[in-house]
Amino acid sequence: MKTYLKTIGVAAAGLWAGMAATSALAADEVTLQLKWVTQAQFAGYYVAEDMGFYDEEGLDVTIKPGGPDIAPPQVIAGGGADVMIDWMPAALSSREKGLPLVNIAQPFKSSGMMLTCLKDTGITSPEDFRGKTLGVWFFGNEYPFLSWMSHLGIPTTGGDDGVTVLKQGFNVDPLLQRQAACISTMTYNEYGQVLDAGISPDDLIVFKYEDQGVATLEDGLYVLEDRLDDPAFVDKMVRFVRASMKGWKWAEENPEEAAMIVLDNDATGAQTEAHQVRMMREVAKLTAGSNGALDPADFERTVESLLAGGSDPVITKHPGEGAWTHMITDQALN
């Protein structure tokens, strides 16, 4: 009987040791919600997954693509993601409306947003927008545009003195079909689509938000504020940001290879190699100069731009320091 019990005890101890070892080796799960579909705009995260950078940090990362019917703030508010990617205007607007989003890292240093116009419409400067129809993305992407028009003193309610806003889909059709004099484009995406459609750069005039002094931060990483009270969650985010920035810097240095990694992760098969390589090269220009830590000056510039919104500003008051933190990047990047 004693021998039997001793055998059982040894077996149980062995089982417990095995379970403990398995538990110790189990990766911490992190779910990332993208702002848009799988494309090179998010290459750093796919590279970090493919190259094993997340594995090195003991993370099991699920990357959830976005789309026209997916709002990242709603996903994270409902518990469907731990961290999300969004543009700062949309994130600050959500925060003011009661969803306590906090920027924990800022991989994108520069803005890629533009208005692309047909020259034969007579537009040579922003003042020529008056009386014209302009294509604008919504779902939170309209905020930089509305802020810009407020800076210019141009109403967005139509008429000869204002602009007519065309709710633009995520394509370039309104320009090709001449439904709008200008459309919203990104340096790394839609502008290339316009050129691919056969329109020469000589027939276009482009207004970069950066050049107009109204650029706002894009593609930051956001979490819910109360989760930063959990040391275990903070530790996961430190490792996640460290691995993600390693992925971004690898993608900057290896744009062609990074584009192929993105294509390998595109379950829809909708992307092409040429488009993704071009996108990655342009995205690399926007992430260059960022080590992942938010520059407070860039934050203040974004806030100032959003507050200068006339009678209908994107945000009505300064969000305060709680809207961003260096808690994660200070640990991740040192």
RAUR-V747440 format. One record per run of one state. SS is the DSSP state (H for helix, E for strand, L for the rest). FROM is the first residue (numbers start at 1). TO is the last residue. Records with the same first field share a line. If there is no record, write none. Layout:
SS: FROM-TO, FROM-TO
This chain:
L: 1-1, 26-27, 34-39, 51-52, 57-58, 65-66, 68-69, 71-71, 78-82, 87-87, 97-100, 107-112, 122-125, 130-132, 137-142, 153-163, 168-172, 177-181, 187-189, 197-200, 213-219, 230-230, 254-254, 265-272, 288-291, 293-295, 308-309, 313-320, 325-326, 333-334
H: 2-25, 40-50, 53-56, 72-77, 88-96, 119-121, 126-129, 143-152, 173-176, 190-196, 201-203, 209-212, 225-229, 231-253, 255-264, 273-287, 296-307, 310-312, 321-323, 327-332
E: 28-33, 59-64, 67-67, 70-70, 83-86, 101-106, 113-118, 133-136, 164-167, 182-186, 204-208, 220-224, 292-292, 324-324
